[in-house]
């Protein structure tokens, strides 16, 4: 388990060494580079080299010969803005991915001619009315493929094939040379603990998010399976072999995986997970009703937890609570 952050900068992902230097130069903001370097027992070039992560992040700036250092609250704002840019880029990739998947759902493809610069996406739409045929397709793909398995599982654990799916994942992992990772919604920890425990027992890595937007299975770099319309439907199911689309789906999964948390089943760890997700929802600007739906808890519980958090953090506003939570390494 990673060590808890003990400052705003370490909470934002910077190393303790960078944080210590930040604390040193912060009191010299606005002074000349040569003087700040001397105060830190460095040459100007050495200081700039050590400050490079903060300069790259926009927390430290050079204004002519002067060094300008942003205060902690502004550092949080800058980093949040940067993450928003990354999220927007991920959204654009997802939109492109969705458009590509939609191409497969067309009933007919226009043939190519010498003037046509387009071509059909490599894949097909599975429209079997029998769910067992969908299961058989997934089974055969997993058994006869190589590469890691990446799953978004918002609700599949409710289905009749869950026990068989656990055995299938176990078989794939016992062969060696591949891993399996799955992301579940937070409420699945309470609604389906046996299903999650079964996947973990066969060697799968599991994380949770407040909500999972769609079903998804990425198999190595060869296949991605996703509903024709993003969501929870089984049929029609789109199976894509187009390399760029498979890669885009895997990158999207990785973005979600970085945001997700390892689930805790009971005690203090479980409360800490819920606290982290609650703070993330507040930081995203979600309303109490939306938070209640996303976390699978009552509106009354949300409001009580928010009030408790603000009291614990000594905050007068939700924004202030977010800054203080980041400083403590809670998010």
N, C-alpha and C positions, 0 to 999 in steps of 0.2 A: 504494500500500500504506500503511495507517495507521501512524503512528509508534508504536514500542513504548512501553508504559506504564513509568514509572520509579518508581512508588509504589503503595501499596495503593489509595488513592483514585482515582488515574488509571486503575488496572487495573479499578476498579469502574465507570468511566465518567464520573467527575467531571472537570471542567476543571482544568488546572494552576493557575489562579487560585484556585479553590475549595480545591484541595489545599494551596496555600501558606497560605491563611487558616486552614485546619484545623490545620496544623502550628504556627501562631502561637497559636491559642486553646487547643490541646490542653494546653499546659503551665499554663494558667490555669483548668483545669477545677475547678469548685466555688467560684470567686470570683464577686463581684458583677458584674452586667452593666456597670455604669458603669466599673468598674476595668478590666475586660477591654477595653472599647471604647477607653478612654484608652491602654491598652498597645498597641493596634493603630492608634492615631492616627485613630480614627473616633468619631462620635457613637453613642450606643446604637441609635438608629434605623437609621443607616447600617450598623452591624455586623449587626443583625438582618436587614436586607435582603440583605446579602452572604452571610449564613449560611443563607438560606432553603432552598437545595437540600439542605443537610445536616439542617436541622430537619425538612423534609418527609420525608427518608429515615429519620429517627429516630436519626441519629448524634449530633446535638446536640439537647439538651433544655433547657428553662427550668424551673427549680424555684424558684418565687417570683421573687426578684431575682437568683438565681444561675444561672450557665451550667454545664451538665454536658456533658462531651465524652467520647464512648466511645473506647476505645483501638482501634488498627487491627484486632486479632483480632476484637473484638466488632462492629466495623463490617462485617467480612466476614460474620459470622454473621447480622447484621440483614439485609444485602442478599440473602444466600442464602435466608433465610426469606421475604423479600418475593417473590423469584423463584419460590419454592415455591407461594406463593399464586396468582401469575399462571399457573403451570403447572396448578394445580388448576382454575382457572377455564377454562383452555383445554381441560382434560380434560372438564369438564362440557359445554362447547360441542360437543366431539367426540362425547360420548355422545348428546347430543340430535340431532346430525347423523346418527349411526348409527341411532338409533331412527326418524328420518324416512325414511332410505333403506330400512329394513326394511319400512316401510309399502308401498313400491312392489312388494315381492316377494309380497304377498298375491295369491292367485289371483283374488279377487273383491273388489269394493268394495261396501259397503252404500250404497244410494241415499239421497239426501238427502230429508228431509221437513221440514215446517215446525217440527218440534220438534228437529231434528238440527242441532247447532252445528258439526259437523265436515265436512270435505270432503277428497277425495282429493288427494294431493300431485301436482303437475303434472310428469309424467315417465312413463317406461316402462322395462320390463325387457327387455333384448335377450338372447334365448336361442338365437341362431343357432349351429348346430353347426359351421358352416364358418368358421374364423378369418378368411378373406378378407372375409367380410361384416362382421365387426367392424372390420377395417381400413378397409373402404369407408365405414362409418359415421363413423369418426374423421376420415377424409380429407374427407368432405363437410361435416362440422361445421366443421372448421378453415377450409376454403376459403370457405364461405358465411357466416362469422360475422365479427364484429369484436371487438376487445379483446385483451388480453394472454393468453398461454398459460402456464399454471402446471402443471408436471409433477412428480409423484413417480414415480421410475423405479427400483424395487428390482431389476428383472430383465428388463424388456422388451427391453433391448439384446441378449438372447440369442435373440430371435425372428427369424423369417425375413423380416420386413418392415422391418428396421432401416434398410436403405439407402433404401427408399422413404420412411420416416418422416423421415430427414434431409433428403431433397429437399423433402418437404412443408413442413417447418419453414422451410427456405430460401425457398420460394415465398412463404410467409406474411410473412416478415420483409422480403423485397424489395418487397412492396407498400407498406411504410412505415406508420407510425402505430401499430405494435404491437410488443411485445417478447415474448420467450420465455425462461422460466427453468425450470431442471430441477434436481432434487436426486437424487443417486445415493448408494448405499452406498459406503463407503470402499473396499471390496474391488473395486469395479468399476473403480477407477483402474488396478489391476494386471491385472484379468481382461479388461477391454474398453477399453483405451486408444484404439483406433482409432474405436470408436463415439462415445466422449466427444469425441475430437478432431474428428470429423465434425460433431457438433452445434455445437461451438464455432466451427468454420470457417464455418458459415453464419450465425453471429451470435447463437447462443443463449448465455445466461449459465448457467454450471454451478457448482454447489456440492456438497459431500459431507457426509454424516453417518455416524457409526459404523453405523447401521442405518436403513433406511427402512421404515415399518410397512406400507404398502399401495401399490398402484397408484392413481393419481389423475390426472385431467386437468381443470383448470378453464379454461373458455373465456370470457374477459371476465366480464361479469355475467349471461350468458345460460344457460350450461350447465355441469354438472359430470358427469363420468363416473367411476364407481367400482365395484369389484366388489360384488355383492350382499352378500357377507360380506367384510369388510375383509381384504385379503391380496393374493395374487399371481394369483388365478384370473382368466381372461378371461371366462368364461361361468358364470352369468348376469352380464351387465354392466348396471348401473343408470345410466340417463341422466335427469338431473333438470334441470328448468327453473324450479323454485320459487326465487324470488329470495332468500329468507332462507337457504335451504340452500346455494345457490351462494355467497352472501356468507360464510356460516360456513366453508365449505370453503376459500375464498380466505384468510380470516383464519388458519385453521389452517396453511395453507401458509406464510403470512408468519411465523408463530411459528417454524416449522421453518427457514425461510430465514435468520432472524436467528441461529439457533444453528449453522448450517452454515458450512463453510469453503471457500474457493476451493481446488481441488485443485492440488497440485504434483506433477509427474511424476517428478522425479529429484533427486538431490543433497541438499543441506542443507535446502532448502525442504520436500522430502518428509518428511525426518526430523522437521522441526519440526511439520508437520501431524499426524504420528502421535503426537508427544509431547503436543500439545494435546488430541487425542481421548483419549489414555490418561489424562491428568489429569482430563478431564471425566468419564470413566467411574469413576475412583476417587472423585471428588467426589460422584457419584451413588450410591456405596456398592456398586457392582457387584463381584462376586467374580471372581477371576482367570479361571475357566473361562468365565464369561459374557463377560468382556472379550475373551478369545481368539476366541470365536465372533463377537462384534460387529465386531471389527476385522479378522477374517480372517487372524490370525496364530496361531502355535502357543502353547500354554500355557507352554512353556519360554521363548519369546521375551517373553511378557508378564511373567513373573517376573523375567527378566533386566533388562528395561526399567524395571520398577518399582524394582528395587534400584539401578539406575544413576541413576534420577531422584532417589531419596531421598538417595543419596550426593552428587549434584551440588547438591541444594538444601540439604544439611546438615541434613536432617530425621530425627527419630527415629521418627516415626509418619506414617501416610498423611494424617491430618488436618493435621498440621504441614506436610507437603509441599504440601497444597492451599493453605494460607494463604500460604506463602512463594512458591508459583507465582503466586498472585494479586498479591502484592506486586511481583513482577518483570514482571507483565504477560503471563505465558505463557498465562493463561486469562481 
